[in-house]
């Protein structure tokens, strides 16, 4: 006998959103990703999912707990100046939108004192530019799910001012290398090989200005580095007016925490530059390398980024675009059906080509 308290909900097999019955299509439709499904198909999918073990939620099992002091410090309520609605934000949020009237709001207290940025680079690319760049990135990818470029998904692209530390530092480098040059020649009787050995020494001094390191623990450092560089010539003295209409966070990672990563970047830059002086050798093996980095004060700036976080089949995919230059990076899902069709198409083409070659041979 069916449980009278049981609730039935049909979920989209692609994105797990709720399905509605379309009167025109006479099928179940996902209003989020735009896919349509036959009722029998969805029912079969639901039955297969229901066979998986799951933990049911019961209100009587819930033990009510008060907010911890740490959680209370991490959240803060503000009042919208337009409609009076309550805006609940995280501790790092400095600019957002009212959830009731969509009015852009800025929290000046989050950007005061030591949290006031030294500078800001304003957005040079708008949301339509971000959408167009995303679609160009998707173009020419036959295995990409079709629903991944639906307008509903593109509307979730968000403009965000990300807190960055910009490090100025000096560095000097000393290194030694074992290198070889190999010569081959021959006469009427023998082949000869001569190997010359060298001990190479290299030294360099350099000054670096504005090495960026994002100051938000919520942002992936790899993504932020992959959309570099920013043109600092367009940097402005900080003014809160630049934040209106965008989201913004204050830093929650102190500048000291980025020094190891900055050292790695400086080391890579110097070694790559010195590599151009080590050409013409058959082998080059480093023996000793020493790097000294002298840090000066890191400047605090807000840099523009367009972000799209979207889920497909339970996995999160992130795209980030430089809001000044338009440089875009991200990872894509692969559609299993399209992959299978593409593989079958290749196999069919190879088989046809083999038959044609065999026919021409005879």
C-alpha positions in Angstrom: 0.0 0.0 0.0 1.3 3.5 -0.9 2.4 5.7 2.0 -0.2 8.6 2.3 2.6 11.0 3.3 4.7 10.3 0.3 5.4 13.2 -2.0 6.0 12.7 -5.7 8.2 15.0 -7.7 9.5 14.6 -11.3 13.1 15.7 -11.7 14.9 16.6 -15.0 17.4 13.8 -15.8 19.8 16.4 -17.1 20.0 19.1 -14.5 17.8 17.8 -11.7 15.4 20.7 -11.8 11.6 20.2 -11.4 9.6 19.2 -14.5 6.3 20.6 -15.6 3.8 19.3 -18.1 3.6 21.3 -21.3 0.2 21.7 -22.8 1.6 22.4 -26.2 4.2 19.6 -26.3 2.2 17.2 -24.3 5.5 16.2 -22.6 7.3 17.0 -19.4 9.4 20.1 -19.8 12.3 21.5 -17.8 12.0 25.2 -17.6 15.6 25.6 -16.5 17.6 23.7 -19.3 14.7 23.6 -21.9 14.7 19.8 -22.4 11.5 17.9 -23.0 10.9 14.2 -22.1 8.2 11.6 -22.7 6.4 10.6 -19.6 7.5 7.0 -19.8 11.1 8.0 -20.1 10.9 10.2 -17.0 9.0 7.5 -15.1 11.7 4.9 -15.9 14.4 7.4 -14.8 12.6 8.1 -11.6 12.2 4.3 -10.8 15.9 3.7 -11.4 16.8 6.6 -9.1 14.3 5.4 -6.4 16.1 2.1 -6.3 19.3 3.9 -5.0 19.6 4.0 -1.2 18.8 7.3 0.3 18.3 8.9 3.7 14.8 10.3 4.4 14.4 13.5 6.2 12.1 13.7 9.2 11.3 16.9 11.1 11.1 14.9 14.4 14.7 14.0 14.0 15.9 17.6 13.9 17.5 19.0 17.0 17.1 22.7 17.1 20.3 24.5 17.7 21.1 28.2 18.2 23.4 30.1 15.8 27.0 29.9 17.0 28.9 33.1 17.7 31.1 32.3 14.7 28.1 31.9 12.4 26.6 35.1 13.7 29.8 37.0 13.0 29.8 35.6 9.5 26.4 36.9 8.6 25.1 40.5 8.8 21.7 42.0 8.0 21.3 45.4 6.2 18.2 47.4 5.3 17.6 48.2 1.7 17.4 52.0 1.4 14.8 51.7 -1.5 12.2 49.3 -0.2 13.3 48.7 3.4 13.7 45.0 2.9 16.3 43.0 4.9 19.5 42.1 3.0 21.3 39.2 4.6 25.0 39.0 3.6 28.1 37.1 4.3 30.9 38.7 6.3 32.9 39.4 3.2 30.1 40.9 1.0 30.7 44.6 0.2 28.3 45.1 -2.6 25.2 43.2 -3.7 21.5 43.5 -4.7 18.4 43.7 -2.7 16.5 40.4 -3.0 13.1 42.2 -3.0 13.5 45.2 -5.3 16.8 44.2 -7.0 18.3 47.6 -6.1 22.1 47.7 -6.1 23.4 48.2 -2.6 26.8 48.9 -1.1 28.0 48.3 2.4 30.4 51.1 3.2 31.4 49.6 6.6 32.8 46.6 4.8 35.2 48.9 2.9 36.5 51.1 5.6 39.6 51.2 7.7 42.1 48.5 6.7 39.5 47.0 4.3 39.3 50.1 2.1 40.9 49.3 -1.2 43.7 51.4 -2.5 42.5 51.2 -6.1 40.0 49.7 -8.5 39.9 48.8 -12.2 36.4 49.5 -13.5 34.5 47.0 -15.6 35.2 47.5 -19.4 33.1 44.5 -20.4 29.3 44.3 -19.7 27.1 41.2 -19.3 26.3 41.0 -23.0 30.0 40.9 -23.7 30.4 38.1 -21.2 27.5 36.1 -22.8 29.0 36.6 -26.3 32.5 35.5 -25.1 31.0 32.4 -23.4 29.1 31.4 -26.6 32.3 31.9 -28.7 34.1 29.6 -26.3 31.4 27.0 -26.7 31.4 27.2 -30.5 33.1 24.3 -32.3 32.7 21.9 -29.4 30.6 19.0 -30.8 30.5 17.1 -27.6 29.1 20.0 -25.5 25.5 19.4 -24.3 23.1 21.5 -26.3 21.3 22.8 -23.2 24.5 24.2 -21.8 24.2 27.4 -23.8 20.5 28.0 -23.0 19.6 31.6 -22.2 18.4 30.7 -18.7 21.9 29.5 -17.9 23.6 32.6 -19.4 21.4 34.9 -17.2 23.3 33.6 -14.2 26.6 35.3 -15.3 27.5 37.7 -12.5 29.8 40.7 -12.4 32.0 40.6 -9.3 34.7 42.8 -8.0 37.3 40.4 -6.6 39.8 41.6 -3.9 43.4 41.3 -5.0 46.7 41.9 -3.4 49.2 43.6 -5.8 52.8 42.8 -4.7 55.8 44.9 -5.5 59.1 43.2 -4.8 62.8 43.0 -5.8 64.5 39.7 -6.5 68.0 38.5 -7.3 68.9 35.0 -8.6 72.1 33.0 -8.8 72.4 29.6 -10.5 74.9 27.2 -12.0 74.3 24.5 -14.7 76.1 21.6 -16.2 75.8 21.7 -20.0 77.1 19.7 -22.9 77.6 20.1 -26.6 77.9 17.1 -28.9 79.6 17.0 -32.3 79.4 14.1 -34.8 81.6 13.4 -37.8 83.0 10.5 -39.7 85.8 9.4 -42.1 86.2 6.4 -44.4 86.7 4.1 -41.5 85.0 5.4 -38.3 82.2 7.5 -36.9 83.2 9.9 -34.2 81.4 11.6 -31.4 82.8 14.4 -29.3 81.1 15.7 -26.1 82.2 19.0 -24.6 81.3 19.8 -21.0 80.6 23.2 -19.6 79.9 24.7 -16.2 77.6 27.7 -16.7 76.8 30.4 -14.2 73.9 32.8 -14.4 72.8 35.7 -12.2 69.9 38.2 -12.5 68.4 41.1 -10.6 64.8 42.2 -11.3 62.1 44.5 -9.9 58.5 43.3 -10.1 55.4 45.6 -9.8 51.8 44.6 -9.2 52.1 40.8 -9.1 48.4 39.9 -8.5 47.1 37.4 -6.0 43.4 37.2 -5.2 42.5 37.9 -1.6 39.3 35.9 -1.5 39.2 32.3 -0.1 36.1 31.7 -2.2 37.9 32.2 -5.5 40.0 29.6 -7.2 43.5 30.9 -7.5 44.1 29.0 -10.7 41.1 30.5 -12.4 42.1 34.0 -11.3 45.6 33.6 -12.7 44.4 32.2 -15.9 42.5 35.4 -16.9 45.5 37.6 -16.3 46.9 40.1 -17.2 45.1 43.3 -16.2 46.1 46.6 -17.7 47.1 48.7 -14.6 47.1 51.9 -16.7 43.3 51.9 -16.4 43.5 51.7 -12.6 41.6 54.4 -10.7 41.6 55.7 -7.1 39.0 53.7 -5.2 35.5 55.1 -5.2 32.4 53.2 -4.1 30.5 54.5 -7.1 32.4 52.0 -9.3 30.7 49.1 -7.3 27.1 50.1 -8.0 25.4 47.4 -10.0 27.9 44.7 -9.3 28.7 42.3 -6.5 31.9 42.9 -4.5 33.8 41.1 -1.7 36.3 42.4 0.8 39.4 40.3 1.3 39.5 37.5 3.8 43.0 36.3 3.0 45.7 38.5 4.5 48.6 39.7 2.2 51.1 37.6 4.2 49.4 34.4 3.1 50.3 35.0 -0.6 54.0 35.5 -0.2 54.9 31.8 -0.9 52.9 31.9 -4.1 54.4 35.2 -5.1 57.9 33.7 -4.6 56.9 30.8 -6.9 55.8 33.2 -9.6 58.9 35.3 -9.3 61.1 32.2 -9.5 59.3 31.0 -12.6 59.5 34.4 -14.3 63.3 34.7 -13.7 64.0 31.1 -14.7 62.0 31.4 -17.9 63.9 34.6 -18.8 67.3 33.0 -18.1 66.3 30.0 -20.2 66.8 32.2 -23.3 70.5 32.5 -22.4 71.0 28.7 -22.2 70.4 27.8 -25.9 72.7 25.9 -28.2 73.5 23.1 -25.8 72.5 19.5 -26.1 71.7 19.2 -22.4 71.4 21.7 -19.5 71.1 20.4 -16.0 70.8 22.9 -13.0 73.1 22.1 -10.1 72.5 25.0 -7.7 69.8 27.7 -7.7 69.3 30.5 -5.2 66.5 33.1 -5.2 66.1 36.0 -2.8 62.9 38.0 -2.8 62.5 41.3 -0.9 58.9 42.2 -0.3 57.5 45.6 0.0 53.9 46.5 1.0 51.2 44.9 -1.0 48.6 47.2 -2.4 44.9 46.3 -2.1 42.7 46.6 -5.2 39.4 45.4 -6.6 39.6 43.9 -10.0 36.6 43.1 -12.3 35.6 39.5 -13.1 32.5 38.0 -14.7 31.6 34.6 -13.1 29.4 31.8 -14.2 28.9 28.9 -11.7 26.6 26.3 -13.2 25.7 22.6 -12.5 25.3 19.9 -15.0 24.4 16.4 -13.9 25.4 17.2 -10.3 28.8 18.6 -11.1 29.8 22.3 -10.8 31.4 24.0 -13.8 32.9 27.4 -13.4 33.8 30.1 -16.0 35.6 33.3 -15.3 36.2 36.3 -17.6 38.4 39.2 -17.1 36.0 42.1 -16.8 38.6 44.5 -18.4 40.1 42.5 -21.3 37.5 39.8 -21.9 39.9 36.9 -21.5 37.8 33.9 -20.6 38.6 30.5 -19.1 36.5 27.5 -17.9 35.8 23.8 -18.1 33.1 22.1 -20.1 30.9 19.0 -19.6 30.7 16.3 -22.2 27.3 15.0 -23.4 27.3 11.2 -23.3 24.8 10.9 -26.2 26.8 13.2 -28.4 30.0 11.4 -27.5 28.5 8.1 -28.5 27.2 9.5 -31.8 30.5 11.1 -32.6 32.4 7.9 -31.9 30.0 5.9 -34.0 30.3 8.4 -36.8 34.1 8.1 -36.7 33.9 4.3 -36.7 31.5 4.3 -39.6 33.8 6.7 -41.6 36.9 4.5 -40.9 35.0 1.4 -41.9 33.8 3.0 -45.2 37.3 4.2 -46.0 38.7 0.8 -45.4 36.1 -0.8 -47.7 36.9 1.8 -50.4 40.6 1.1 -50.2 40.0 -2.6 -50.3 37.7 -2.2 -53.4 40.3 0.0 -55.2 43.0 -2.5 -54.4 41.2 -5.2 -56.3 
